[in-house]
């Protein structure tokens, strides 16, 4: 039924293919920036959340698919304007070595190419999905460097206090924890910064992929960094214990697996928050995502 309605509204396989072809053209024009984004996502674990962006984008688009009935396909001048702005940012970023301009401009060029063929209604009706593409832009190294050391020390301090409370004495010196005579350094891979960006993306996908009221969505997004830090401490406590009582190889593997487990824990935590708010009889849900 939806397919027939879309066909009567002017949507066709040919138009969709033309839109995707334009996206491919936009990516090809800025191929060096896109190649660098892919390289960073694959090689830099601190930017691994980029690999989840296409999944979140597809999910947010899918849950709002009925909005296509209210999108009139067709050429739009907004598309070329986005392309021009994106190209300007891309060029300035390339010339001035401002990487987030360079990456952001490349993303805007691809989006503008799509809008040029499929129309501005698609961009407006599916704004949450397109906003998720912001997470494709790698975090600037300068920002990461400024936050790395404080995050490492804070993670080490909170982990030490929590383990002491649970009867697992740990000595701390800066970001170095000592348990059972084994030194465990809370380095960049353990400071929680990686989980912050990943869990913020997951929280964003949950907030806008569920029919929730806007104030609940805002609450989820605000709480997501706190949730990431909490999940990181929950991961660090058993990880530090394993480092002190098992081989380095086993501990390293446990550390990596625990990071993915925390994604599931964070998602369950978000669901728990929604259930708690419903239990408190607070209005948290909308009937549909079709128009929100």
DOTIGU-407067 format. One record per residue: z, y, x of N, C-alpha, C, O in turn; residue number from 1. Coordinates in steps of 0.1 Angstrom, whole numbers. Layout:
N
    n.Z    n.Y    n.X   ca.Z   ca.Y   ca.X    c.Z    c.Y    c.X    o.Z    o.Y    o.X    i
      Z      Y      X      Z      Y      X      Z      Y      X      Z      Y      X  NUM
...
***
This chain:
292
    n.Z    n.Y    n.X   ca.Z   ca.Y   ca.X    c.Z    c.Y    c.X    o.Z    o.Y    o.X    i
      0    -12      8      0      0      0      0     13      9     -7     22      6    1
      8     13     19      9     24     28     -4     26     35     -9     37     37    2
    -11     14     39    -23     15     46    -34     21     38    -42     29     42    3
    -34     17     25    -44     23     16    -42     38     13    -52     46     13    4
    -30     42     12    -27     56     11    -31     64     23    -36     75     21    5
    -28     59     35    -32     66     47    -47     67     48    -52     77     53    6
    -54     57     44    -69     57     44    -74     68     35    -83     75     39    7
    -68     69     23    -72     79     14    -69     93     19    -75    103     15    8
    -59     94     27    -54    107     33    -63    112     45    -61    123     50    9
    -72    103     49    -80    107     60    -78    100     73    -85    102     83   10
    -67     91     73    -65     84     85    -74     72     87    -77     65     77   11
    -79     70     99    -88     59    101    -86     53    115    -80     60    124   12
    -91     41    117    -89     35    130    -97     43    141    -92     45    152   13
   -108     49    137   -116     57    146   -109     69    151   -109     73    163   14
   -102     76    141    -95     88    145    -83     85    154    -80     92    164   15
    -76     74    151    -64     70    159    -69     66    173    -63     70    183   16
    -80     59    174    -85     55    187    -90     68    195    -87     69    207   17
    -96     77    188   -100     90    195    -87     97    200    -88    103    211   18
    -76     97    192    -64    104    197    -58     97    209    -54    104    218   19
    -58     84    209    -53     77    220    -62     79    233    -57     79    244   20
    -75     80    230    -84     82    241    -82     96    248    -82     97    260   21
    -78    106    239    -75    119    244    -62    119    252    -61    126    262   22
    -53    111    248    -40    110    255    -43    104    269    -38    108    279   23
    -51     93    270    -55     87    282    -62     97    291    -60     97    304   24
    -70    106    285    -77    116    293    -67    126    299    -68    130    310   25
    -57    130    291    -47    139    295    -39    133    307    -35    140    316   26
    -36    121    306    -28    114    316    -37    113    329    -31    115    340   27
    -50    110    327    -59    109    339    -60    123    346    -60    123    359   28
    -60    134    339    -61    147    345    -49    150    354    -50    156    364   29
    -37    145    349    -25    148    356    -20    135    362     -8    132    363   30
    -29    126    367    -26    113    371    -16    112    383     -8    103    384   31
    -16    122    392     -7    122    403      8    124    398     16    117    404   32
     10    133    389     23    134    384     28    122    376     39    117    378   33
     19    116    368     23    104    360     26     92    370     35     84    368   34
     17     91    380     20     80    390     33     82    397     40     72    400   35
     37     94    399     50     97    406     61     94    396     72     89    401   36
     60     97    384     70     93    374     72     78    373     83     73    373   37
     61     71    373     62     56    373     68     51    386     77     42    385   38
     64     57    397     70     52    410     85     54    410     93     46    414   39
     89     66    406    104     69    406    111     60    396    122     55    400   40
    106     57    385    112     49    375    114     35    380    124     28    377   41
    104     30    388    105     16    393    113     15    406    120      5    408   42
    113     25    414    120     24    427    134     30    427    142     25    434   43
    136     41    419    149     47    419    157     43    408    154     45    396   44
    168     35    411    176     30    400    183     41    392    187     39    380   45
    185     53    398    191     64    391    182     70    380    186     77    371   46
    169     66    381    159     71    371    154     59    362    143     61    356   47
    161     48    362    156     36    355    155     38    340    148     31    333   48
    163     48    335    162     51    321    148     55    316    145     54    304   49
    140     60    325    126     64    321    119     52    315    110     54    307   50
    122     40    320    115     28    315    118     25    300    110     18    294   51
    129     31    295    133     29    281    126     39    272    127     37    260   52
    121     50    278    116     60    269    105     56    260    105     59    248   53
     95     48    265     84     43    256     90     35    244     85     35    233   54
    100     27    247    107     19    237    113     28    226    111     25    214   55
    121     38    231    127     47    221    117     55    213    119     57    201   56
    106     59    220     96     67    213     90     58    202     88     63    191   57
     86     46    205     80     37    196     90     34    184     85     33    172   58
    102     32    187    112     30    176    114     41    167    113     40    155   59
    115     53    172    116     65    164    104     68    156    104     74    145   60
     92     64    161     80     66    154     79     55    143     75     59    131   61
     83     43    146     82     32    136     91     35    124     87     33    112   62
    104     39    126    113     41    115    109     52    106    114     54     95   63
    100     61    111     95     72    103     80     70     99     74     80     96   64
     75     58     99     61     56     96     57     61     83     45     65     81   65
     66     62     73     62     66     60     58     81     60     52     86     51   66
     63     88     70     59    102     71     44    105     73     39    116     70   67
     37     95     77     23     96     79     16    100     66      5    106     66   68
     22     96     55     16    100     42     16    115     40      8    120     32   69
     24    122     47     25    136     46     19    144     58     21    156     59   70
     12    136     66      5    142     78    -10    143     75    -16    132     73   71
    -15    155     75    -29    156     73    -36    156     87    -35    165     95   72
    -44    145     89    -51    144    103    -62    154    104    -69    157     94   73
    -64    159    116    -75    168    118    -73    176    131    -62    176    136   74
    -83    182    136    -82    190    148    -73    202    145    -72    207    134   75
    -66    206    155    -56    217    154    -56    225    167    -58    220    178   76
    -56    239    165    -56    248    176    -42    247    184    -42    251    196   77
    -32    242    177    -19    240    184    -20    231    196    -14    233    206   78
    -29    221    195    -31    211    206    -36    217    218    -29    216    229   79
    -47    225    218    -52    232    230    -42    241    236    -41    243    248   80
    -34    248    227    -24    257    232    -13    250    240     -9    254    251   81
     -9    238    235      1    230    243     -5    225    256      2    225    266   82
    -18    221    255    -25    217    267    -25    228    278    -22    225    290   83
    -29    240    274    -29    251    283    -16    254    289    -14    257    301   84
     -5    254    280      8    257    285     13    246    295     19    249    305   85
     10    233    291     13    222    300      6    223    313     12    220    324   86
     -7    227    313    -15    228    325     -9    239    334     -9    238    346   87
     -5    250    328      1    261    335     14    256    342     16    259    354   88
     22    249    335     35    244    341     32    234    352     38    234    363   89
     22    226    349     18    215    359     13    222    372     16    218    383   90
      5    232    371     -1    239    382     10    247    390     10    246    402   91
     18    254    383     29    261    390     38    252    397     42    254    408   92
     42    241    390     51    231    396     44    225    409     51    222    418   93
     31    222    408     24    217    420     24    227    431     26    223    443   94
     21    239    428     20    250    438     33    254    444     34    256    456   95
     43    255    436     57    260    440     66    248    443     78    250    447   96
     61    236    441     70    224    444     82    224    435     93    220    439   97
     80    228    422     90    227    412     88    215    404     79    215    395   98
     94    204    408     90    191    403     92    189    387     83    183    381   99
    103    195    382    104    193    367     94    201    360     90    198    348  100
     88    212    365     76    219    359     64    209    360     56    208    351  101
     63    203    372     51    194    374     51    183    365     41    180    358  102
     62    176    364     63    164    355     62    169    340     55    163    332  103
     70    179    337     70    184    323     56    188    318     52    186    307  104
     49    195    327     36    200    323     27    188    321     18    189    312  105
     28    177    329     19    166    327     22    159    313     13    155    306  106
     35    158    309     38    153    296     33    162    285     28    156    275  107
     34    175    286     29    184    276     14    183    275      9    184    263  108
      6    181    286     -8    180    285    -12    167    276    -21    168    268  109
     -5    156    279     -8    144    271     -5    146    256    -12    142    248  110
      7    152    253     10    155    239      0    164    233     -4    162    221  111
     -4    175    240    -13    184    235    -27    178    232    -33    181    222  112
    -31    169    240    -43    161    238    -43    153    225    -52    153    217  113
    -31    147    222    -29    139    210    -30    148    197    -36    145    188  114
    -22    160    198    -22    169    187    -35    175    184    -39    178    173  115
    -43    177    195    -57    183    193    -65    175    184    -74    181    177  116
    -64    162    184    -72    153    176    -65    149    162    -72    149    152  117
    -52    146    163    -45    141    151    -38    152    143    -34    149    132  118
    -37    164    148    -32    175    140    -17    178    143    -10    170    148  119
    -13    190    139      0    195    142     11    188    133     22    188    136  120
      6    183    121     16    177    112     23    165    119     35    162    117  121
     15    158    127     21    146    134     32    151    143     42    144    144  122
     30    162    150     40    167    159     53    171    152     64    169    156  123
     51    178    140     62    183    133     70    172    126     82    172    127  124
     63    163    119     69    152    112     76    142    121     86    136    117  125
     71    141    133     77    131    142     83    137    154     83    132    165  126
     89    149    152     95    157    163    105    149    170    105    150    183  127
    114    142    164    124    134    172    118    125    182    124    123    193  128
    107    118    178    101    109    187     95    116    199     96    112    211  129
     88    128    196     82    135    207     92    142    216     90    143    228  130
    104    146    211    114    152    219    120    141    229    125    145    239  131
    119    128    225    124    118    234    116    117    247    121    112    257  132
    104    123    247     96    123    259    102    132    270     97    131    281  133
    111    140    266    117    149    276    124    140    287    125    144    298  134
    129    128    282    136    119    292    126    113    302    131    107    311  135
    113    115    300    104    111    311    105    119    323    100    115    334  136
    110    131    322    111    140    334    122    136    343    134    136    338  137
    120    132    355    131    127    364    141    139    366    137    150    367  138
    153    135    367    164    145    370    162    151    384    160    143    393  139
    162    164    385    160    170    399    171    165    409    182    163    405  140
    166    162    421    175    157    431    187    167    434    198    162    437  141
    184    180    433    195    189    436    206    188    426    218    189    430  142
    203    186    413    213    184    403    221    172    405    233    171    404  143
    214    161    409    221    148    411    230    149    423    241    144    423  144
    226    156    434    234    158    445    247    166    442    258    163    448  145
    246    176    434    258    184    430    268    176    422    280    179    423  146
    263    166    414    272    159    406    276    146    411    286    140    406  147
    270    141    422    273    127    427    287    126    432    294    117    428  148
    291    135    441    304    134    448    315    135    437    324    127    437  149
    315    146    429    326    146    419    326    134    409    337    130    406  150
    315    129    406    315    117    397    320    105    404    327     97    398  151
    317    103    417    323     92    425    338     93    426    345     83    424  152
    343    105    429    358    106    431    365    104    417    375     98    416  153
    359    110    406    365    109    393    365     94    389    375     89    383  154
    354     87    391    353     73    387    363     65    395    369     56    389  155
    364     67    408    374     60    416    388     63    411    396     53    410  156
    391     75    408    405     79    404    408     72    390    419     66    389  157
    400     73    380    402     67    367    403     52    368    411     46    362  158
    394     46    376    394     31    378    408     27    384    413     17    380  159
    412     34    394    425     31    401    436     31    391    445     22    390  160
    437     42    383    448     44    374    448     33    363    458     27    360  161
    436     30    358    435     20    348    439      6    353    445     -2    346  162
    435      3    365    438    -10    371    453    -11    374    459    -22    373  163
    459      0    378    473      0    381    481     -3    368    491    -11    368  164
    477      3    357    483      1    344    482    -14    340    491    -19    334  165
    471    -20    343    468    -34    339    475    -44    349    473    -56    348  166
    482    -39    359    489    -48    369    480    -52    380    483    -63    386  167
    469    -45    383    461    -49    394    461    -37    404    453    -28    404  168
    471    -37    413    473    -26    423    461    -24    432    456    -33    438  169
    457    -11    432    445     -7    440    449      5    448    455     15    442  170
    446      6    460    447     18    468    435     26    468    424     20    468  171
    436     39    468    424     48    468    425     59    478    436     64    481  172
    414     61    485    412     72    494    398     79    491    388     73    496  173
    398     90    484    386     96    480    378     86    470    384     83    460  174
    366     82    474    359     73    465    360     59    471    351     50    467  175
    369     56    479    371     43    485    383     36    479    394     41    479  176
    381     24    472    391     16    466    394      4    475    384     -2    480  177
    406      0    476    410    -12    484    418    -21    475    428    -17    470  178
    413    -33    474    419    -43    466    419    -57    474    409    -61    478  179
    431    -63    475    432    -76    482    427    -75    496    421    -84    501  180
    429    -63    502    424    -61    516    409    -59    518    404    -58    529  181
    402    -57    506    388    -55    507    385    -41    502    389    -36    492  182
    377    -34    510    373    -20    507    361    -20    498    351    -27    500  183
    361    -13    487    350    -11    477    347      3    476    356     11    471  184
    335      7    480    331     21    479    324     24    466    315     17    462  185
    329     34    459    323     39    446    312     48    451    314     60    453  186
    300     43    452    288     51    457    280     56    445    284     55    434  187
    268     60    449    259     66    439    255     56    428    253     60    416  188
    255     43    431    251     33    422    262     30    412    260     24    401  189
    275     34    415    286     31    407    293     43    401    303     42    393  190
    288     55    403    295     67    399    294     70    384    301     79    379  191
    285     63    377    284     65    363    273     75    359    269     75    347  192
    267     82    369    256     91    366    244     84    360    238     89    351  193
    241     72    366    230     65    360    232     61    346    223     62    338  194
    244     57    343    247     53    329    247     65    319    244     63    308  195
    251     77    324    251     88    316    237     91    310    236     92    298  196
    227     91    318    213     94    313    208     83    305    202     85    294  197
    211     70    308    207     59    300    213     59    287    207     56    277  198
    227     61    287    234     60    274    231     72    265    232     71    253  199
    228     84    271    224     95    263    211     92    256    209     96    244  200
    202     86    263    189     82    257    191     72    246    186     73    235  201
    200     62    249    203     52    238    209     58    226    206     55    215  202
    219     67    229    225     75    218    216     83    210    217     84    198  203
    206     89    217    196     97    210    188     88    201    185     92    189  204
    184     77    206    176     68    198    184     63    186    178     61    175  205
    196     60    188    205     55    177    207     67    167    206     64    155  206
    209     79    171    212     90    162    200     93    153    202     95    141  207
    188     93    159    176     97    152    169     85    146    158     87    140  208
    173     73    150    167     61    144    175     55    133    171     45    127  209
    185     62    129    194     58    118    195     69    108    196     81    112  210
    195     67     95    196     78     85    210     84     84    218     80     76  211
    212     93     93    225     99     94    224    114     91    213    120     93  212
    235    120     88    236    134     86    235    141     99    239    135    110  213
    230    153     99    228    160    112    241    163    120    241    162    132  214
    252    165    113    265    167    121    269    155    127    276    155    138  215
    266    143    121    270    130    128    261    128    140    266    123    150  216
    248    131    139    240    130    150    244    139    162    244    135    173  217
    248    151    159    253    160    169    266    154    175    268    155    188  218
    275    149    167    287    143    172    284    131    182    290    130    192  219
    274    123    178    270    112    187    265    117    200    269    112    211  220
    256    127    200    250    132    212    261    139    221    260    137    233  221
    270    146    215    281    152    223    290    142    229    294    143    241  222
    292    131    222    302    120    227    295    111    237    302    103    243  223
    282    111    238    275    101    246    279    102    261    280     91    267  224
    280    114    267    285    114    281    299    108    283    301    101    293  225
    307    111    273    321    106    274    321     91    273    328     83    280  226
    312     86    263    310     71    262    305     65    274    309     54    278  227
    296     72    281    290     66    293    301     65    304    301     55    311  228
    309     75    306    320     75    316    330     64    313    334     56    322  229
    333     62    300    343     52    296    337     38    299    344     29    304  230
    324     36    295    318     23    298    317     20    313    318      9    317  231
    315     31    321    314     29    335    327     24    341    327     16    349  232
    338     30    336    351     26    340    354     11    336    359      3    344  233
    350      8    324    351     -6    319    343    -16    328    347    -27    330  234
    332    -11    333    324    -19    342    330    -20    356    330    -31    362  235
    336     -9    361    341     -9    374    354    -17    376    355    -23    387  236
    362    -18    366    375    -25    368    372    -40    371    378    -44    381  237
    365    -47    363    362    -61    367    354    -62    379    355    -72    387  238
    345    -53    382    336    -53    394    344    -52    406    342    -59    416  239
    354    -42    406    362    -41    418    371    -53    420    373    -58    432  240
    376    -59    409    384    -71    411    375    -83    417    380    -90    425  241
    363    -84    412    354    -95    417    351    -92    432    351   -102    440  242
    349    -80    436    347    -77    450    359    -81    459    357    -85    470  243
    371    -80    453    383    -83    460    386    -98    460    395   -103    468  244
    379   -106    452    383   -120    451    371   -130    451    372   -142    449  245
    359   -124    454    347   -133    455    338   -128    466    341   -117    472  246
    327   -134    468    318   -130    479    310   -117    474    310   -114    463  247
    305   -111    484    298    -98    482    286   -101    473    282    -93    465  248
    279   -112    476    267   -115    468    270   -117    453    263   -112    444  249
    281   -124    450    285   -126    436    289   -113    430    285   -110    418  250
    296   -105    437    301    -92    432    289    -83    429    290    -76    419  251
    280    -83    438    268    -74    436    260    -78    423    256    -70    416  252
    259    -91    422    252    -96    410    260    -93    397    254    -89    387  253
    273    -95    398    281    -91    386    280    -77    383    279    -73    371  254
    280    -68    393    278    -54    391    266    -50    384    266    -42    375  255
    255    -56    388    242    -54    381    241    -58    367    237    -51    358  256
    247    -71    364    247    -76    351    256    -68    342    253    -65    330  257
    267    -64    347    277    -56    339    271    -43    335    274    -38    324  258
    262    -37    343    255    -25    339    247    -26    326    248    -18    317  259
    240    -37    325    232    -40    313    241    -44    301    238    -40    290  260
    252    -51    304    261    -54    293    267    -42    287    270    -41    275  261
    270    -32    295    275    -19    290    266    -12    280    271     -4    272  262
    253    -14    282    244     -8    272    247    -14    258    246     -7    248  263
    249    -27    258    252    -34    245    265    -29    240    267    -26    228  264
    275    -28    249    289    -23    245    288     -9    239    294     -6    229  265
    280      0    246    279     14    241    272     14    227    277     22    219  266
    262      6    225    256      5    212    266      0    201    266      6    190  267
    273    -10    204    284    -15    195    294     -4    192    300     -3    181  268
    297      4    203    307     15    201    302     25    192    309     30    183  269
    289     28    193    283     38    183    284     33    169    287     40    160  270
    281     20    167    281     14    154    296     14    149    298     16    137  271
    305     12    158    319     12    154    324     26    149    331     27    140  272
    318     37    156    322     50    152    317     53    138    324     59    130  273
    304     49    135    299     51    122    307     44    111    310     49    101  274
    311     31    114    319     23    105    332     30    102    338     30     91  275
    338     35    113    351     42    112    350     54    103    359     57     95  276
    339     62    105    337     74     97    335     70     82    340     77     73  277
    328     59     80    326     55     66    339     50     60    342     52     48  278
    347     43     68    360     39     63    369     50     59    377     50     50  279
    367     62     67    375     74     64    369     81     52    373     92     49  280
    358     76     46    352     81     34    345     94     37    343    103     28  281
    340     96     50    332    108     53    318    105     51    313     94     53  282
    310    115     45    296    114     43    288    113     56    287    124     63  283
    283    102     60    276    101     73    262     97     72    254    100     81  284
    258     91     60    244     86     59    235     94     50    240    101     41  285
    222     93     53    212     98     43    205     86     37    206     74     42  286
    199     88     26    192     77     20    180     72     27    176     60     26  287
    173     81     34    160     77     40    158     86     52    163     97     53  288
    149     81     61    145     89     73    131     95     70    126    102     79  289
    126     94     58    113     99     55    111    114     56    101    119     60  290
    122    121     53    121    136     53    131    143     62    130    155     63  291
    140    135     68    151    142     76    146    147     89    153    153     97  292
***
